[in-house]
Amino acid sequence: MLAAFFLKGIAVGIIIAVPVGPVGVLCVRRTIFDGKLAGLVSGLGAATADAVFGVIAAFGLTVVSDLLLNWQDWLRAAGAGFLLYVGVRALLSEVEIDPPPRQPETLVRDYFSTFALTLTNPITILAFLGIFAGIGFTGEEATLTRAAILVVGVWVGSLTWWLMLISGAGWFHGAFQQRHLSWINRGSGGILVLSGVALLGTLVVEHLG
């Protein structure tokens, strides 16, 4: 029975992580321009944030979820500002075919940046609640042990998806020439900027409405 919850958790983690949004673009970009280790650490940060949302939903931490949802506008604004900052920096940066190895402190920043960016979208908690209800994790099924096993599965599933995405991006890296990297640099930077602008736009529209 516990193994079944673990497998369900893996499936949920993959479902939550698969939509490739700004966090996915950022992880792929870092893999291509900064190396697989930078991409892996960034994916680990996103997977950990997904697991945090899973903990909140699985253990019924309504105080935490209500706090995050009440502050979601500020969190989304902070996420939009970060996307604009990273996107503009990307557009202004020069690309390198063979980047220098990432330093430990830089890897720590890579981890916490994607961790924090993922947490700026607390609506994900509602998605977890809906999916958990859909797989039958309610009522008597929702014991503490099963919740813990389910969350571990969510983390494993999310991390598995990021490993697959980053491995794919790293595998293609050797085929890129300087001009290809320049296009990818501008494209990924532009996507991040547009994502930040769109996020700010939705906040403005919601408040004006």
N, C-alpha and C positions, 0 to 999 in steps of 0.2 A: 504493500500500500504506500509506504513512504517513497519507494522507488518511483511509483506512478506520479506522485506529487513532484518529485525532482524532475522527471521528464516533462511534466506539464509546465514547470517553471522554466525549463530550457526553451520550450516552445514559446512561452509568453515573452521571454527575454528577446528572442529573435524577432517576434512580431513587433515589439516596441522599438527595437533598434533598426529594423530594415528601412523604414522611410528615410531616405538620404536628404537631410536638411542641411542647414549651415554647419552643424557640428561635423557631419560626414564630409562636407567639402573641406573643412579645416583639417580634418585628419588625413584625407587624401593629399591635400596640398603639402602638409608637413612631411608625409611619407616621400613624396616626389622630390621636394626641395631640401629637406633636412635629414632624410634617411629613414629606414624602417623602424629604428629604435624610437625616434621622435613620434612616428605615427602610432606605434604600438602603445607607448606611454599615453598618448592623447586618447586613443581608444579605450585604454584602461580607465582613464578619468571619466569618460562618458558612461562606460559600463557600471562603474561604481555609483555614479549619480542615479542611473536607472535602478540599481539595487536599493538605494536610499528611498526612492519613490515606492519601490516594492515593499520595503519594510513598513513605510507609513500606511500603505493600503492593506497589507496582509495582517498587520497587528492592530489595525483599527485605531491608529494614533490620530484621532480627530482633532485634538488640540493643535498638533503640528500642521496637519493638512489645512485646517481653517486659517491658521496664521499665514501659511504660504499663499493660500488662495486670496486672502484679504490684501496681501502685499504684492499680488501678482503684477499689477500695473507698474510698480516701481522695479520689480525684478525684470520684467520685460523691457522696460526702458534702459536698465543697466545692460541687459543683453544686447539691445540694439546699439548702444554706445560702443560696446566692445566689438561688435561686428563691423561697425563703421571704422573704428580704429585699426583693426586687423586688415580690413579690406583696403583702406587707403594706403597703409604701409606696404601691402603687397603690390599695389599698382605703382608705387614709387620705388620699389626695390629692384636691384639688379640680380638676375638669376645666375646661379653657378651650377655647372654640370657636376662637379665633384665638391660638394660642401664639406667644410671641416667637421670633425666629430662633435656631437653635442656634449656640452659640459653638464655635470650633474645638476647644477642649479638651474640650467636652462630646461632640462628634462622635468624638473620639479614644477617649473612654470607651465610647461606643456601639459602636465597632468592636471594641475589645479585650474588651468584656464578652461579646458573642456569640461571638467567636473562642474565648475561654477556656471559655465554657459548652459549646460544641460539643466541645471537646477533652476535657471531663470524661466523655465516653462513648467510651472507647477500643475497646469492642466493635465499633464501626464498622469498625475495621481488619479484623476477621474477615469482615464483610460484603463489604468490598472484595476480600479474597482469594477469597471464594467467587464473586463476580461476575466477577472477572478470569479465574478458571479456567473459568467458564461461557462466556466469549466467546473462549476459546482463547488467552489470554495466558499461556502456559506454555512451558517448554522452550526450543526454538530461537526461538520467537516473542518471548521476553522479552529483547530487546536493550535497551541503555541508551537508544538513540535512540527506539525505539518506546515505551519506558517514559516518557520525557520528553514525547513527543507525547500519549500517553494521559492523563498527569496534567494537561497543559494543557487537554485536552478535558474532563476531569472538572471543572476549575475553571470553564470556560466554561459547561458544562451546569448546574452548581450555581448559578452566578450568574444564568443565564438564568431558572431557576425562581424565584429570589428577586426578580428584577426583575418578573416576571409577577405574583407574589403581592403585592408592594408597590404596583405600578401599579394593581392591582385594588382594594386597600384605599384607596389615595389617590383613586381615581375615585369611590368611594362616600362619601368624607368630606364632600363638599358637601351631601349629602342628609341628614346627621345634624343633629338639633336637640339642645338642651341635655340633655333627658331621655334621648335615645338615647345620647348620650355618657356619661351617668352610668351607664346600664345596661351599656354596653360596658366602662366602667372597672371596675365591680364584677365583671362576668363574667370579664374577662381577669385581673384581680387574683386572683379566686377560683381560676381554673384554674392560675395559677402557684403559688399556695399549696398547692393540692391535689397538684400535680405534685411539689413539694418534699417534702410529707408522704409521698406514695406512694414516692418514691425512698428516703427515710430508712427507711420501713417495710420495703421489700424488703431493705435492708442489714441491718436488725435480724433479720428472719426468716432470712436466709441464715446469719448468725452463730449464731443460736440453734439452727438446724438442724444 
